[in-house]
Amino acid sequence: MENIDEIKNENLLLKNRITELEERLKKYTSGNNHKKYYEKNKEKIMESSAQYLSKLKEENPEKIKEYRRRAYLKMKEKAEQKKTESI
């Protein structure tokens, strides 16, 4: 019986610890802070991503083909899901 009580107590402590850590994690993963950053630095981010793509185009054009194909397949999948949902 004591063993079961110890396990239950430990389980309760671990559940409390999980909720505590989830609360702390919300501070770092909240979307508002990220949105503010991207709104303030939109031009800088667009510029750096364009530079990355141009660099990639020179170094590894196959990678760009792969990215574009993956984007096309995702777009196609979303369109199919939307179509099935509307039926």
C-alpha positions in Angstrom: 0.0 0.0 0.0 2.8 2.4 0.8 4.3 1.8 -2.5 1.1 2.7 -4.3 0.7 5.9 -2.2 4.3 6.9 -3.0 3.7 6.4 -6.7 0.5 8.4 -6.6 2.2 11.2 -4.7 5.1 11.2 -7.2 2.6 11.2 -10.0 0.8 14.2 -8.5 4.1 16.1 -8.1 5.1 15.4 -11.6 1.8 16.6 -12.9 2.2 19.8 -11.0 5.7 20.2 -12.4 4.4 19.7 -15.9 1.8 22.4 -15.5 4.4 24.7 -14.0 6.8 24.2 -17.0 4.0 24.6 -19.5 3.2 28.0 -18.0 6.8 29.0 -18.3 7.0 27.7 -21.9 4.0 29.9 -22.9 6.1 32.9 -22.2 8.5 31.9 -25.0 6.1 30.5 -27.5 3.4 33.1 -27.4 2.6 34.3 -30.9 2.2 37.9 -30.0 5.9 38.5 -29.4 6.9 36.8 -32.6 4.3 38.7 -34.6 5.5 42.0 -33.3 9.1 41.2 -34.2 8.2 40.2 -37.7 6.0 43.2 -38.2 8.8 45.5 -37.1 11.5 43.8 -39.2 9.5 42.7 -42.2 11.7 44.4 -44.8 14.9 43.1 -43.2 13.5 39.5 -43.1 12.3 39.7 -46.7 15.7 41.0 -47.8 17.6 38.3 -46.0 15.4 35.5 -47.4 15.8 36.9 -50.9 19.6 36.9 -50.4 19.4 33.3 -49.2 17.4 32.2 -52.2 19.7 33.9 -54.7 22.7 32.3 -53.0 21.0 28.9 -53.1 20.1 29.4 -56.7 23.8 29.7 -57.5 25.1 27.0 -55.3 22.4 24.3 -55.4 19.5 24.8 -57.9 18.3 21.2 -57.2 17.4 22.3 -53.7 15.1 25.1 -55.0 13.3 22.6 -57.2 12.8 20.4 -54.2 11.4 23.3 -52.1 9.1 24.4 -54.9 7.8 20.9 -55.5 7.2 20.4 -51.7 5.3 23.8 -51.7 3.2 22.7 -54.7 2.3 19.4 -53.1 1.3 21.1 -49.8 -0.8 23.6 -51.7 -2.5 20.8 -53.7 -3.1 18.8 -50.5 -4.7 21.9 -48.8 -6.9 22.5 -51.8 -8.1 18.8 -51.7 -8.8 19.1 -47.9 -10.8 22.3 -48.5 -12.7 20.6 -51.3 -13.6 17.6 -49.1 -14.6 19.8 -46.2 -17.0 21.9 -48.3 -18.8 18.7 -49.6 
